[in-house]
Amino acid sequence: MQSNSETRSWWRGAVIYQIYPRSFQDSHGDGIGDLPGITRRLEYVARLGVDAIWISPFFKSPMKDFGYDVADYRDVDPIFGTLADFDALLARAHQLGLKVMIDQVLSHTSDQHAWFQESRLSRDNPKSDWYVWAEAKSDGTPPNNWLSVFGGSAWQWDSRRRQYYLHSFLTSQPDLNFHCPAVQDALLGEVRFWCEKGVNGFRFDACNHQVHDALLRDNPPALADDGPVSTVRADNPYAMQRHLFDKSQPENLRFLERLRPLLDEFGAASIGEVGDENAPPLMALYTAEGQRLHMAYSFALLTANGSAEHIRREVERLELEIGQTGGWGCWALSNHDVPRIASRWAPAKAETLLALLLSLRGSVCLYQGEELGLPEADVPFELLQDPYGKAFWPEFKGRDGCRTPMPWQRDAVQGGFSSAAPWLPMSAAHLPLAVDVQEADATSTLHATRVLLAWRRQHPALRGGAMRFLPAPNGVLHFERSTATDRLELVFNLSDEAVTIEPFGLIPAWGWAWVSTAESIS
């Protein structure tokens, strides 16, 4: 029997399956996935062998950013169902042994949220300082040079207050003012609401955007010798600044220290999305053991660079930093914001990439469809939904290509996702990879995923052991995972040529192997 401390530390080394609810399963026949649809498919998820699910936002929202613009933290948007539907989902997940984590967007709300509607009424109402308001410069221009992640100024003029408000993302997503104690209190109340419902954890979106520089100082320009300074595309002006003052402020640590006791009260785990130009030190601070968040979500492997050298460098950087704070990382190769890994790094090498992901030290997030080896879908401009993609088309097609519906049945209407035309088109390229096709094929990526997840569960070294890189030629990752009683040596050839690595022998291009060396442990 597990001890209480072991039960509460389930997140350490866990595999968390991310569900994008709009695209998982439609039960209402409106072309949009929903909570009852998720409940219907939970047995499939449980059979994979994951520990938990993370559900992207399903709260009431005008859907300008598809749920990441929250209008009511305590209610389900009607397109997804009701609070009763969520309760049923939670109960079924727990019956199947799955933990449930939900997305919480605390750094900003929708401009339709009642808090913002009140805040914008005047400069002296009870919520007047709940958002980041600032005077125009004498010439009418914004207060400083801060930029939105989605392009353009991060400031929007409001004619009623005759002031600018800050929005790090869309103009319809005003930033909350974490320098206001009442805001922090209110947000902790929203988290408590879901804790009392019985959720097992939270993924905190854009959590290093929660606090801004109170003096509103300008960001300096990015310098050529800074190297990569942004987590966004180089053709986005956001990448032209060093974001020293609009995010990642030290005061945010104090808020996280208020948040952690609340989470501990309910035994709820937390993942912080930390997107920063120099993320590892910040991730280490945000997850300092027992003080702030439990895990930090890494962007380092969500890039176009899939070389062995890049992976080793980023893993070692994070290991060095969190080793000093007792922190914990969480790795992902795909999510709802980036092109799918099967297209981004190595088409048709899904098993090797998944084995690599499951071998890294830390927890793991697995994005829906990754277990099928789905490639990025091609969504034509006329069917595009993502405002980010519309703004940067055609150089950047947005995030819709990784958000298309799950293919459940190759020959069913809309791949078994819905009886109606879905909000994004069902990809014809995905239908041959549908769940029913792969269930019938013992050599499929889906079967390989189940085997690999079982393999990870069987080895304490993979879930929580130390990690040490070993010498390897270019294009190859060679490392050891170990505990006092379990030791594995692994090799991943991420090059286009076969290589010979002892003690494994010949490793084909984009192949991998492992051996247990537990017998050598004294």
matplotlib code that plots the C-alpha trace (Angstrom):
import matplotlib.pyplot as plt

x = [0.0, 1.3, 2.0, 0.2, 3.4, 3.7, 0.1, 0.6, 3.8, 2.1, 3.0, 6.8, 7.7, 4.0, 2.8, 0.1, -2.1, -3.2, -6.7, -7.7, -11.5, -12.7, -11.0, -11.2, -14.8, -18.1, -21.2, -23.6, -23.4, -22.3, -18.8, -17.1, -15.7, -17.1, -16.9, -19.3, -17.2, -14.1, -15.9, -16.9, -13.2, -11.6, -11.4, -9.2, -7.0, -6.7, -5.7, -2.7, -1.2, -0.9, -1.2, -3.4, -5.2, -4.7, -7.8, -7.2, -9.7, -13.4, -14.6, -17.1, -15.5, -16.2, -13.6, -11.5, -8.5, -10.5, -10.9, -7.7, -9.8, -11.8, -15.1, -16.1, -13.6, -16.4, -18.6, -18.4, -19.0, -22.2, -20.4, -18.5, -21.5, -22.2, -20.7, -22.6, -20.9, -17.5, -18.4, -19.3, -16.0, -14.1, -15.9, -15.3, -11.7, -11.1, -12.9, -10.4, -7.4, -6.8, -5.9, -7.5, -5.6, -7.2, -5.9, -6.0, -5.3, -4.5, -2.4, -5.3, -9.0, -11.4, -12.5, -16.0, -15.2, -17.3, -14.2, -12.9, -16.4, -16.4, -12.8, -13.2, -16.3, -14.2, -11.0, -12.5, -14.7, -13.9, -12.1, -10.5, -7.0, -7.7, -6.2, -3.1, -4.2, -1.7, -1.8, -0.9, 2.3, 1.9, 1.7, -1.1, 1.1, 1.2, 2.9, 6.0, 7.3, 6.0, 4.7, 2.0, 3.0, 0.5, 2.1, 1.9, 1.7, 0.7, -1.4, -5.0, -6.7, -10.0, -12.1, -14.3, -11.4, -9.2, -6.3, -4.4, -4.7, -2.1, -2.7, 0.3, -1.8, -4.9, -6.5, -9.5, -7.3, -6.5, -3.8, -4.7, -2.8, -1.0, 0.3, -3.3, -3.7, -7.4, -6.6, -4.4, -7.0, -9.7, -7.6, -6.8, -10.5, -11.0, -8.3, -9.9, -13.3, -11.9, -9.8, -13.0, -14.6, -11.9, -9.5, -6.0, -4.0, -3.6, -1.6, -1.0, -1.0, 1.6, 2.4, 5.5, 3.3, 1.4, 3.4, 4.6, 7.2, 5.4, 7.5, 6.5, 10.1, 10.8, 12.2, 15.7, 16.2, 17.5, 21.2, 22.7, 25.1, 22.2, 21.5, 17.9, 16.0, 12.4, 10.1, 8.2, 9.0, 11.7, 9.3, 7.2, 8.4, 8.0, 11.4, 13.1, 13.0, 14.6, 11.6, 13.1, 10.1, 6.8, 7.1, 9.2, 9.3, 10.6, 7.4, 5.7, 7.6, 5.7, 2.3, 3.4, 4.3, 0.8, -0.6, 1.4, -0.2, -3.6, -2.5, -1.0, -4.2, -6.0, -3.0, -3.3, -0.3, 0.8, 2.6, 3.7, 4.0, 7.2, 8.0, 11.1, 14.3, 16.4, 13.9, 15.9, 16.9, 13.3, 11.9, 14.2, 13.0, 9.4, 9.7, 12.0, 11.1, 8.0, 7.8, 6.1, 4.9, 5.5, 6.7, 7.6, 6.7, 9.6, 9.4, 13.0, 11.9, 8.9, 11.3, 12.2, 15.7, 15.6, 19.3, 20.9, 23.2, 20.2, 18.4, 21.4, 22.2, 18.7, 18.3, 21.7, 20.8, 17.6, 19.2, 21.9, 19.4, 16.8, 19.6, 20.3, 16.7, 15.2, 12.9, 11.3, 10.8, 8.1, 8.9, 6.8, 7.4, 4.0, 1.1, -1.8, 0.5, 3.3, 3.4, 3.2, 6.5, 6.0, 6.3, 8.6, 11.5, 11.3, 8.3, 7.5, 9.8, 7.2, 8.2, 11.8, 10.7, 8.2, 10.8, 13.2, 10.5, 9.7, 13.3, 14.1, 14.3, 11.1, 7.4, 6.0, 3.1, 1.8, -0.5, -3.6, -2.8, 0.9, 0.3, -1.0, 2.0, -0.2, 1.6, 0.7, -2.6, -2.8, -5.6, -6.3, -6.5, -10.3, -10.8, -8.3, -9.6, -6.5, -6.1, -2.4, -2.2, -4.4, -2.2, 1.1, -0.2, 1.4, 4.8, 3.1, 0.0, -1.0, -1.7, -4.7, -2.7, -2.1, -5.6, -7.7, -10.1, -8.9, -9.4, -11.2, -12.6, -11.2, -14.4, -16.9, -18.4, -15.8, -13.5, -15.8, -15.2, -18.6, -21.8, -21.4, -18.8, -16.1, -14.9, -11.6, -11.5, -10.8, -7.4, -7.5, -3.9, -5.0, -7.7, -5.3, -3.8, -7.2, -7.5, -9.5, -6.9, -4.1, -6.0, -6.0, -2.3, 0.0, 2.9, 1.2, 2.4, -0.6, 0.5, 4.1, 2.9, 1.2, 4.3, 6.5, 4.3, 4.2, 8.0, 8.4, 6.1, 8.1, 11.4, 11.7, 14.9, 12.8, 10.1, 12.4, 16.0, 19.1, 20.3, 23.9, 25.0, 27.7, 30.1, 28.5, 29.3, 27.5, 23.8, 23.6, 22.3, 23.8, 22.8, 22.1, 19.1, 19.5, 18.2, 19.8, 18.1, 17.4, 19.8, 19.3, 21.6, 20.0, 21.1, 19.2, 20.6, 19.0, 21.2, 20.6, 23.4, 23.7, 26.3, 27.9, 27.6, 28.8, 27.3, 24.4, 26.1, 24.7, 22.0, 20.1, 19.4, 16.7, 16.8, 17.2, 18.1, 18.4, 19.9, 19.3, 22.5, 20.8, 22.8, 26.0, 24.6, 26.3]
y = [0.0, 3.5, 5.9, 9.3, 11.0, 8.6, 9.2, 13.0, 12.7, 10.8, 13.7, 13.0, 11.1, 10.9, 10.7, 13.2, 13.0, 16.4, 16.6, 19.6, 19.3, 21.0, 18.3, 15.1, 13.8, 15.5, 14.1, 16.9, 16.7, 20.3, 19.6, 20.7, 18.3, 18.4, 17.0, 14.1, 13.2, 13.1, 10.9, 8.5, 8.1, 7.9, 4.1, 4.4, 6.9, 4.7, 1.7, 3.7, 3.5, 7.2, 8.5, 11.6, 13.8, 17.5, 19.1, 22.4, 25.2, 24.4, 27.5, 30.0, 32.1, 34.1, 31.8, 34.5, 32.4, 29.1, 29.1, 30.7, 33.9, 33.0, 34.9, 32.9, 30.7, 28.7, 27.7, 25.4, 27.0, 25.6, 24.3, 21.9, 21.0, 21.7, 21.5, 18.3, 17.0, 17.9, 16.1, 13.0, 13.2, 13.5, 10.6, 8.3, 9.3, 8.4, 5.1, 4.3, 5.3, 8.5, 11.8, 14.9, 18.2, 21.3, 24.4, 27.6, 30.9, 33.3, 35.9, 37.4, 37.0, 37.7, 41.3, 39.8, 38.8, 40.6, 41.8, 43.6, 44.9, 46.6, 47.7, 49.6, 51.6, 54.2, 55.0, 54.8, 51.7, 48.8, 46.8, 49.8, 48.5, 44.8, 45.2, 47.0, 50.5, 53.3, 56.8, 57.6, 59.4, 63.1, 62.4, 59.8, 56.8, 53.7, 53.9, 51.9, 49.7, 46.3, 44.0, 41.3, 37.7, 37.8, 40.8, 44.6, 46.7, 45.1, 48.1, 48.8, 52.2, 52.2, 55.3, 55.0, 55.3, 57.2, 55.0, 52.1, 48.5, 45.8, 42.6, 40.3, 38.3, 39.3, 42.7, 40.8, 39.2, 42.0, 41.3, 41.1, 43.3, 41.0, 44.0, 44.4, 42.0, 41.7, 40.1, 37.5, 36.7, 36.4, 34.1, 31.8, 31.6, 30.4, 27.7, 26.6, 26.2, 23.5, 21.9, 21.5, 19.8, 17.2, 17.9, 16.5, 19.3, 22.3, 23.4, 27.1, 28.8, 31.6, 31.7, 33.8, 36.5, 37.0, 40.0, 43.0, 45.6, 48.2, 51.0, 50.0, 50.3, 49.8, 46.5, 46.7, 45.5, 42.1, 42.1, 39.9, 38.2, 37.4, 34.2, 33.0, 35.5, 34.5, 31.5, 32.9, 33.0, 35.3, 37.0, 38.2, 41.6, 40.2, 38.4, 41.8, 42.6, 41.2, 40.7, 42.0, 43.9, 42.7, 39.2, 36.9, 39.4, 38.3, 39.4, 36.4, 34.1, 35.5, 34.7, 31.2, 30.9, 31.8, 29.3, 26.3, 25.9, 25.9, 23.2, 21.2, 21.5, 19.4, 17.3, 19.0, 19.0, 21.9, 22.4, 25.9, 26.9, 29.0, 30.6, 32.7, 33.6, 31.9, 29.5, 26.9, 29.2, 30.5, 26.9, 26.0, 29.0, 28.3, 24.7, 25.1, 22.0, 22.4, 26.2, 27.0, 24.9, 21.2, 21.1, 23.5, 22.8, 23.0, 24.6, 23.4, 20.4, 22.1, 23.8, 22.9, 21.8, 18.1, 17.4, 15.2, 18.1, 20.4, 17.9, 17.1, 20.7, 21.6, 18.6, 19.3, 23.0, 22.2, 19.4, 21.8, 24.4, 22.3, 20.3, 23.4, 24.0, 20.5, 21.5, 19.2, 19.5, 18.3, 17.5, 17.5, 17.1, 18.3, 20.3, 22.5, 25.4, 23.9, 21.7, 18.0, 16.3, 13.6, 16.4, 18.7, 16.3, 12.9, 11.6, 7.9, 7.8, 8.2, 5.2, 6.4, 9.9, 8.6, 6.3, 9.2, 11.4, 8.7, 8.2, 11.8, 12.7, 14.5, 14.2, 13.9, 15.4, 13.4, 15.3, 13.7, 11.9, 11.7, 8.0, 7.5, 9.2, 11.9, 14.3, 18.0, 18.6, 21.0, 23.5, 25.9, 29.6, 29.8, 27.2, 28.7, 29.5, 30.6, 34.4, 34.0, 32.2, 34.7, 37.5, 35.9, 34.0, 32.7, 32.5, 31.1, 29.1, 29.2, 26.5, 24.9, 22.1, 20.4, 21.0, 19.1, 16.4, 13.0, 10.2, 7.4, 5.3, 5.4, 4.8, 6.5, 10.0, 12.6, 9.8, 9.0, 12.4, 14.0, 13.5, 17.1, 19.1, 19.7, 23.2, 22.3, 19.8, 16.1, 15.5, 13.0, 12.1, 11.1, 8.6, 5.8, 6.3, 6.2, 4.4, 1.5, 0.9, 0.8, -1.3, -4.0, -3.8, -5.2, -3.3, 0.1, 3.2, 2.9, -0.6, 0.6, 3.5, 1.1, -1.1, 1.9, 3.3, 0.0, -0.2, 3.2, 2.2, -1.0, 1.0, 3.3, 4.6, 6.1, 7.6, 9.2, 8.1, 10.2, 10.9, 10.9, 11.4, 9.2, 9.9, 9.5, 10.5, 13.4, 12.7, 10.2, 10.5, 8.0, 8.2, 6.3, 6.4, 5.0, 4.5, 2.5, -0.7, 0.0, 1.1, 1.4, 2.4, 3.9, 5.0, 7.0, 7.5, 10.6, 10.7, 9.5, 6.9, 3.7, 3.8, 1.2, 1.9, -0.5, -2.5, -2.2, -3.0, -1.5, 1.1, 2.0, 5.5, 6.9, 3.8, 3.2, 0.5, 0.0, -2.5, -3.1, -2.9, -3.5, -6.5, -4.4, -2.4, -3.3]
z = [0.0, -0.9, 1.9, 1.9, 0.8, -2.1, -3.1, -3.0, -5.1, -8.0, -10.3, -10.0, -13.2, -14.2, -17.9, -18.5, -21.5, -22.9, -24.2, -26.4, -25.8, -29.0, -31.1, -29.0, -29.3, -30.2, -28.4, -29.3, -33.1, -33.5, -34.8, -31.5, -29.0, -25.5, -21.9, -22.5, -25.5, -23.3, -20.8, -23.6, -24.6, -21.1, -21.2, -24.3, -22.5, -19.5, -21.6, -22.9, -19.4, -18.6, -15.1, -15.7, -18.2, -18.6, -20.2, -22.0, -21.0, -21.1, -19.1, -20.3, -22.9, -26.1, -27.7, -29.3, -28.3, -28.0, -24.2, -23.1, -22.8, -19.7, -19.0, -16.0, -14.1, -12.3, -15.2, -18.2, -21.6, -23.1, -26.2, -23.9, -21.6, -18.0, -14.5, -14.1, -17.2, -15.7, -12.4, -14.4, -16.3, -13.0, -11.4, -14.4, -14.7, -11.0, -11.5, -14.2, -12.0, -13.9, -12.2, -13.7, -14.2, -15.7, -17.4, -15.3, -17.0, -14.2, -16.0, -18.0, -18.6, -21.4, -21.9, -21.3, -17.8, -15.2, -13.5, -16.6, -17.4, -14.0, -14.1, -17.4, -16.1, -14.3, -12.6, -9.1, -9.0, -6.6, -9.4, -11.1, -10.4, -11.0, -14.5, -15.8, -16.7, -17.7, -19.0, -22.6, -23.3, -24.0, -27.7, -27.2, -27.8, -25.5, -22.1, -23.2, -26.0, -24.7, -27.4, -27.6, -28.3, -31.1, -32.8, -32.4, -29.2, -25.9, -25.1, -26.2, -25.8, -23.9, -24.7, -21.6, -19.1, -21.5, -20.6, -22.1, -20.8, -21.1, -23.1, -23.5, -26.0, -27.9, -27.3, -26.0, -23.3, -20.7, -18.2, -14.5, -12.1, -9.7, -7.8, -6.4, -3.4, -4.1, -7.5, -5.9, -3.3, -6.0, -8.1, -5.2, -4.7, -8.2, -7.7, -4.5, -6.3, -8.5, -5.7, -3.8, -6.8, -6.6, -9.4, -8.9, -10.3, -12.5, -15.5, -15.1, -18.5, -19.2, -15.5, -15.8, -17.4, -14.2, -12.8, -14.8, -13.9, -11.7, -13.2, -16.8, -18.0, -21.6, -22.8, -24.4, -27.9, -28.6, -29.6, -32.3, -29.8, -27.4, -29.4, -29.4, -27.2, -27.7, -27.7, -30.7, -34.4, -35.7, -38.1, -35.1, -33.7, -30.2, -30.9, -31.4, -27.7, -24.5, -22.3, -19.1, -17.7, -19.2, -17.6, -15.4, -12.5, -9.1, -7.3, -9.0, -6.7, -3.8, -5.5, -6.1, -2.5, -1.6, -4.2, -3.0, 0.5, -1.1, -3.5, -0.6, 1.4, -1.3, -2.5, -5.9, -8.2, -10.5, -13.8, -14.7, -18.4, -18.3, -21.6, -21.3, -23.2, -20.5, -19.1, -17.1, -14.2, -14.0, -14.1, -11.2, -9.1, -9.9, -8.8, -5.7, -3.7, -1.5, -2.0, -5.3, -8.2, -8.4, -12.0, -14.8, -18.4, -20.8, -24.3, -25.2, -27.2, -28.9, -31.4, -35.0, -33.8, -33.1, -33.2, -30.5, -29.6, -29.0, -26.9, -24.7, -24.2, -23.1, -20.9, -19.2, -18.8, -17.0, -14.9, -13.7, -12.6, -10.9, -9.2, -7.2, -6.1, -5.8, -8.7, -11.3, -15.0, -17.4, -21.0, -24.1, -27.8, -29.0, -27.8, -29.0, -29.9, -32.1, -35.3, -34.5, -33.7, -36.5, -39.0, -37.1, -36.5, -38.1, -40.1, -39.5, -36.4, -33.8, -31.7, -31.3, -30.4, -27.9, -26.3, -26.0, -24.4, -21.9, -21.0, -20.0, -16.3, -15.3, -15.9, -19.4, -21.3, -24.2, -26.7, -28.0, -31.3, -30.5, -29.6, -33.2, -34.8, -36.4, -38.7, -38.9, -40.8, -43.7, -43.1, -46.0, -45.2, -45.9, -43.1, -40.6, -37.2, -35.3, -35.0, -34.6, -38.0, -39.7, -38.6, -39.8, -42.9, -45.2, -43.5, -40.4, -40.8, -37.1, -34.7, -36.3, -38.0, -34.6, -33.4, -36.0, -34.7, -33.5, -36.0, -34.2, -37.1, -40.6, -42.5, -40.2, -40.9, -40.0, -38.7, -35.9, -34.3, -35.0, -37.1, -38.3, -40.1, -37.5, -36.4, -38.2, -41.0, -40.4, -42.1, -44.9, -44.0, -40.5, -41.4, -42.3, -38.8, -37.0, -33.7, -35.1, -37.8, -35.3, -32.8, -35.5, -36.2, -33.6, -35.2, -35.0, -33.1, -30.8, -29.7, -29.4, -27.2, -24.8, -24.6, -23.9, -21.3, -19.5, -19.8, -18.1, -15.3, -14.7, -14.2, -11.2, -12.8, -15.7, -13.5, -10.9, -11.2, -11.9, -15.4, -16.7, -20.3, -21.7, -24.5, -28.0, -31.6, -33.3, -33.8, -30.9, -27.4, -24.9, -21.3, -18.1, -15.8, -12.3, -8.8, -6.0, -7.3, -11.0, -13.8, -17.5, -20.3, -23.4, -26.8, -29.4, -32.9, -34.2, -37.3, -40.9, -40.7, -38.7, -35.9, -33.7, -30.0, -27.3, -25.6, -28.1, -31.4, -34.6, -34.1, -37.4, -38.4, -36.1, -34.0, -30.3, -27.8, -24.1, -21.7, -18.0, -16.0, -12.6, -12.0, -11.8, -8.9, -5.7]

ax = plt.figure().add_subplot(projection="3d")
ax.plot(x, y, z, "-o")
ax.set_aspect("equal")
plt.show()
